[in-house]
């Protein structure tokens, strides 16, 4: 099973991560890319790179034939799938084997065994691994599933039997919610995985999501590398992960590790895998959820507390070597926490964002690691997962790791694309996280207060705008002659009398001085300045991990017209998932018209007013730009009395 050149069938952060270790071990690397990623960092970091298709994942990173053709062209003899995309597709692993390529992961049979969640749970029950009660039957019509839901009891989860990552999963708290949950989960699963088969699972209220990292080789050795706590989730998507779990003691770790190893043995597993459990807060009992037959996004926290390189282990196991350590030799040191930096607006219900990166210059401090696959000037589009980077901190204990990670977030802001950096830091420092009180549903019930700009942030933004004079609003008076300046942020508006002389700006009674080396002095207090002008009249500044945007209203746009309720516009750039109306239909205010899928989320466009559909300008699977007019309505005139 020897190999010398590895093709990474993925993109972004994980592709860069695999390339780094593969090259350290002496392997040559091949990147693949879509049209959207032609200038991406993973393309530049690999020894060789090949285009595999257009931007949509179905035409590039999910195109098995294109990836196999790229491997043949480049002379690669091994394929690393990363995570997401084809990483848990048994047909891809089988196709690699048939093409004579070493698949750096488990066998196609193991992936298939765990890929069908219903079948996997049956195997786990046979192996003595505790599972959450549920329905795993073959009857897939709505009537049968609704009947089984009633027998099982509410609340429950409707889950796709294929795929992972929280896709194809819906919560139903009442029996009346089940039909809609079935339809939505089935549609998303069919779109994401090509398989709309569903299962039902009782919801463990206030559960903790604890997963065990397992590793197996071709020589019969299977061990675990401890647990990760992934309870900080929003809409079933992980936000913060840590190792070890603050609620798992040595006895629980041994029990869960034993069950995870049994799960891996039950499917003759090989390579890196993660066995996910939900822990009932009331009873403390753990239940098997699923097994991810790949490397996890959060694997760095395990690497930091064990001192191991899990990608190196993957490569060595794939080459036929035995595991480097026995279970007794595994050691844990300190505490590690990871946060996921996403292109999403926490202040707008975490809506996915697109745009161009104006500032990204991460510098990892002692005990901090930053994994990413982005660069300044890069474009973040709607085609792929919104995760931009991962920041990981390791400390002597949990509080040490929290403090280091909070500082890392503040020191490595991303400007240009709206992101969740400020939300992450606020959550990390909130007492609910610090006291380890978060369960898997908590962030759907509550979010920590989001940071807001302070007086100094407003003044610095004003000073930056003054120094950008003349770009769009006409010439400014020279020297220290004062004039009026107004800035707006959302619904907040502030005005001052300002003037400038060189790099000194006076704002009412305040003074801002711009210094060399990216420093600024505000009323005598010196600090680092990170800012970016993203439009002639708009500036962003970074402040304690949050990025605040300020705008000087221009004369032409100072009083922007209100949105027309009769025009339904795309809430985000993406693909139209489904259209529920047609021309001539009567709709009520708030009625769902269509949905747009972007960055693994489905967002609904609803009617802004009651009326009749005048025209529909979109079809399913059609790409649309943010703000594009998709549905036009017209008012229905009431009939006059006779």
ABEGO torsion letter per residue (X at the ends): XBBABBBBBBBEAAAAAAAAAAAAAGBBBBBBBBAAAAABAAAAABABBBBAEBABAAABAABAAAAAAAAAAAGBABBBAEBEEAAABAAAAAAAAAAGBBBBEBBAAAAAAAABAAAAAAAAAAAGBBBBBBBABABABAAAAAAAAAAAEOBBBBBBABEBGGBGBBBBABAAAAAAAAAAAAAAAAAAAGBABBBBBBBBBGBBBBBBBBBBBAAGBBBBAEBBBAABBBGGBBABBBOBBAABBAAAAAAAAAAAAAAAAAAGBBEBBBBBBBBBAAAGBBBBABBBBBBBAAAAAAAAAAGBBAAAAAAAAAAGBBBABBAAABBBBEBBBBBBBBBBBAABGGBBBBEBBABBBBBBBBGBBBBBABBBGBBBBAABBABABBBBBBBABAAAAAAAAAAAAAABBBBGBBBAAAAAAAAAABAAAAAGABBAAAAAABBBBBBBBBAAAAAAAAAAAAAABGAAAEBBBBEABBBBBBBBBEABBBBBBBBBBEABBBBEABBBBBBBGGBBBBGGBBBBBBBBBABAABBBBBBGGBBBBBBBBBAAAABBBBBBAABBBBABBEBBABBABBBGBBBBBGBBABBBBBGGBBBBBBBABBEBBABBABBBGBBBBBGBBABBBBBBBBBBBX
